[in-house]
Structures are given as C-alpha cells and as structure tokens.
Amino acid sequence: MSGSFYELDAGAAEKFVEDSIRTLAGVQRYFKDKEILPMCKINETVKKQLEEFRPKAPLMVALRKAGMKDRHW
C-alpha cells in the first residue's frame, strides 16, 4: 500500500489474495474443530478483508500489464 505503483507485482498480489483466502478457509475449520473461538473471530475478520479486496486484484493486473504506457494515462 505504501510502495510505488510502478514496482507493484500485480500477478503475485492476485495469487497471494487467492491463496490466502483458500488457506484461511482451512484454518477456520481447524479453529472451529478445536473450539478456539477468539482465533476464529480474527480469522473471519482477515478473510472478510481479503474478500473485500479480491475484486480489485484483476484491476491491478490489468493496470500493470506491459502494454500500458504513459500515454494511456
């Protein structure tokens, strides 16, 4: 969020979001099985934030494509 837009690896960011959501789903099941409710709440909060960010990831990828030049801005 604080780095330069020109240094952004959008593909890696998109992959991170997808992998994280998938991982958090598995972690949520584990916490529920072990009845660790405080961790369930934290996990749900983080997953919700990632779900809200998920639709923005394809836009980042599109804006960081090699074909985007200064003239497009």
C-alpha positions in Angstrom: 0.0 0.0 0.0 2.9 2.4 0.5 5.2 1.3 -2.3 5.5 2.7 -5.8 2.7 1.6 -8.2 5.4 1.0 -10.8 7.1 -1.6 -8.6 3.9 -3.5 -7.9 3.9 -7.2 -8.9 0.1 -7.4 -9.5 0.2 -11.0 -10.5 1.9 -12.0 -7.3 -0.6 -9.9 -5.3 -3.5 -11.6 -7.0 -2.1 -15.0 -6.3 -1.4 -14.1 -2.7 -5.1 -13.0 -2.2 -6.4 -16.2 -3.8 -4.0 -18.5 -1.9 -4.7 -16.6 1.4 -8.5 -17.0 1.1 -8.1 -20.7 0.4 -5.7 -21.1 3.4 -7.9 -19.1 5.7 -10.9 -21.4 4.9 -8.9 -24.4 6.0 -7.6 -22.6 9.1 -11.2 -21.6 10.0 -12.3 -25.3 10.0 -9.3 -26.2 12.2 -10.1 -23.5 14.8 -13.8 -24.5 14.8 -12.9 -28.1 15.4 -10.6 -27.2 18.3 -13.1 -24.7 19.6 -10.6 -21.8 19.6 -13.2 -19.1 19.3 -11.0 -16.0 19.6 -8.9 -17.2 16.7 -12.0 -17.9 14.7 -13.1 -14.3 15.1 -9.7 -13.0 14.0 -9.6 -15.4 11.1 -13.1 -14.3 10.0 -12.1 -10.6 10.1 -9.0 -11.2 8.0 -10.9 -13.3 5.5 -13.6 -10.7 5.2 -11.0 -8.0 4.4 -9.4 -10.2 1.7 -12.8 -11.0 0.2 -13.5 -7.2 0.0 -10.1 -6.7 -1.7 -10.5 -9.6 -4.1 -12.5 -7.8 -6.8 -9.7 -5.1 -7.0 -7.0 -7.6 -7.8 -7.9 -8.1 -11.5 -7.9 -4.3 -12.0 -4.4 -4.2 -10.5 -3.3 -6.8 -13.0 -4.8 -5.0 -15.9 -3.3 -1.7 -15.0 0.2 -3.2 -14.6 0.3 -5.0 -17.9 3.3 -4.4 -20.1 1.1 -2.8 -22.8 0.0 0.0 -20.5 2.1 3.1 -21.5 2.2 6.6 -20.1 0.0 7.8 -23.0 -2.8 5.6 -21.6 -2.9 7.8 -18.5 
